[in-house]
């Protein structure tokens, strides 16, 4: 399953010029897949202390 997720997310690599931006994209997508509450993306940012 991880290989499939990796293959899918790597298809979006061409959208990002910077590696750091792509890494943040991956972090957000994976967190949305693993979260148990469904309150939206705004609940991710307080967890990251941003």
N, C-alpha and C positions, 0 to 999 in steps of 0.2 A: 504494500500500500504506500509506503514511504517513497518507493521508486516512482510510482505513478504520480504522486503529488509533486515530486522533484521534477519530473519530465514536464508536467503541466506548467509549473511555475517558471521553469527555465524558458518556456516559450515567450514569456513576457519580458525577458532580459533585454530585448532590442528596444523596448520602450524607454529605458533608462540610460542616460549618458554616464551617470556617476554610480560607482559600485555601492557607495554608502546609501544612496537613495533606494537602490534595489534591495539592499539588506533590510531597510526599514519596511519596504513593501512586503517582503517575506515574513518579517516578524508580525506585522499586522494581520496578514492572511492566516498564518498559523494560529495566532491567538484567537482569531474569529472562529477557526475550526475547532479549537479545544475548549472554548468557554462554555460554561454551563448556563449562565444567565443570558438572556436575549434582549438586553437593554440598548444595544447599538454600539457604534464605534467609539462614542464619547466616553464610555466606561473604561476603555483601554488606556487612555492617556493619563488619568490620575494614577494608575498602577505603575506607570513609567516615570512618574515625577517630572513630567514635562510642563 
